[in-house]
Amino acid sequence: MSEQGEKRARRALPPRDDNPADAPTAPPASVGRRGVAASRGQRAESAPVSPAGGVAAGGGRGRRFADTNDAPASGPSPEATGWGRRRLRLGIVTAVALALVFGGAWGAQRLGVFDAASSSSTPSPDAARFVAAPEDLSSLNAQAQWQIATASSTLDATTPQAKCLTTATEGAERPKDTVVRTFSAGASAPGAAFFQVNHYETNESAHTAYAAFVTQLANCDRTTALAKQGLAVQGLGDEATGQVLEVQDATNEYHTIALTRVGTRVSVLDATQAKSAVAGEAVVATLATVGQRQCTDGGTCPASPTASQTIPLVTTPAGWLGTIDLPRISPGSGAWRATDVADSVTTPGTKCEAVDLGNFPSATTRQQRTYLLRDDTAAPQSFGVDEAVYTFAKPDEAAAALATLSGNMDGCAARAATAQVTRTRDPSGSGAAASWVVVQRVDQQSATAKFRSAAVVSGTRLIYLVANPSDTFDFSDDAWHALTIRASQRVQQAP
């Protein structure tokens, strides 16, 4: 079964995505007291209403080695919302799976900018020297008995792909030749690896292709992928970077992906295992071994390469959370969609802020982006997150705004008998952030509306997050705090 529960053709390993079907369009959904209505599947350009009831600008997103079959994160934005209870998978390779490889078939996949007829390539006789071999993979797992599962020298619909990457790169020249290999780790050490090396005519065209791969990886539009960390890579060829992803399904798995350019060759290594990610240093070690052979044909040889954890690769638009940053809440279900960034703040918040969120005092700019969750039947209607970013003239002013907002939130229950407020802790651990759970009684009986919110300061910016969960569907405290910190990291990437 695929991530979405579909039956698929047997595949070689490691597998990769098929072209996901477009999500169905639901009939128009009526909304609550704010009197706004929109149809499910409405395009972002039509200005969907934010999860907390405010109107946000429309938008869409930008595109993977693994049979996760998740839908891309681009496409129509979800429905609008209102006040009240606004309801805001490379499987691990085993010996059994390996038995399926040689009788299986690769499913169809989007071809990117190449078509099947024009993408066939003929590698040079010694091209195999420049791709990973089983003996090069010992750093990934020394106990594994690595063996080649599949091999290809063609870029077409049958070519395996690394997670989040396509067979071709938008705006890049077709490579002179390519070699793609997938590897299984053997029954004693389940796991898998994917290695691709594309050879281009010039260093410049190789650089363009490398940059396009980086953009694809950063903006992974597969709904199952969650960015865990970036990899800052030094001393590995002419250019190198990487990222660690968690594929969220009923059983999660991890992909450590690194990209490198050595002269006219661009290489991709995707190492996968369950329970924990392959260390970035291990992936870089394999690339360095292969890179020492590649540089004999031009380019910078690896020299004492290192990999360290850092913020995930810059998403588009820079400075904002990407859908790759938001976790699924139900295992195996849910697809996040994001609007464009609006130059105004329309979220009504939790009703405990006691400041005008649309005109936060002293802020020089006020912007908002809204993230809505769909394809999760357990989610409340229009469940999602509003992200408001306020810019101030000085860091002290941003810190003062946080202090004001925090005081107002903490004192809300004393001001309003309809509110219950719980402070869940400072996600930053440094006094630069705070988070709350708010329950508001919305009528004279027992109807309530639940919210999560968090505020965090980064330099001259204050980021405020608001979500509208329910008693049965909610972020965990840890997941909400991690999202808050990711928002503060993302704002550091703003131009």
Sequence and secondary structure as in RCSB ss.txt:
>XXXX:A:sequence
MSEQGEKRARRALPPRDDNPADAPTAPPASVGRRGVAASRGQRAESAPVSPAGGVAAGGGRGRRFADTNDAPASG
PSPEATGWGRRRLRLGIVTAVALALVFGGAWGAQRLGVFDAASSSSTPSPDAARFVAAPEDLSSLNAQAQWQIAT
ASSTLDATTPQAKCLTTATEGAERPKDTVVRTFSAGASAPGAAFFQVNHYETNESAHTAYAAFVTQLANCDRTTA
LAKQGLAVQGLGDEATGQVLEVQDATNEYHTIALTRVGTRVSVLDATQAKSAVAGEAVVATLATVGQRQCTDGGT
CPASPTASQTIPLVTTPAGWLGTIDLPRISPGSGAWRATDVADSVTTPGTKCEAVDLGNFPSATTRQQRTYLLRD
DTAAPQSFGVDEAVYTFAKPDEAAAALATLSGNMDGCAARAATAQVTRTRDPSGSGAAASWVVVQRVDQQSATAK
FRSAAVVSGTRLIYLVANPSDTFDFSDDAWHALTIRASQRVQQAP
>XXXX:A:secstr
  TTS       SS             EE   TT   EETT  GGG  B TTS B                BS S
       SSS         HHHHHHHTT        TT  TTT B    TTGGGGS  GGGGTTT TT   EEEE
EE B STT    TT  SS TT    SEEEEEEEE  TTS  EEEEEEEE SSHHHHHHHHHHHHHHHHT  BTTE
EEEEEEEEESSSSEEEEEEEEE SSS EEEEEEEEEETTEEEEEEEEEESS   HHHHHHHHHHHHHHHGGGSS 
   S EEEEES    SSTTS  GGGS  SSTT  EEEE   BSS    TTS   S GGG TT SEEEEEEEEEES
 TTS TT EEEEEEEE SSHHHHHHHHHHHHHHHHTHHHH TTEEEEEEE TTSSSSEEEEEEEEE SSSS EEE
EEEEEEEETTEEEEEEE   SSS   HHHHHHHHHHHHHHHTT  
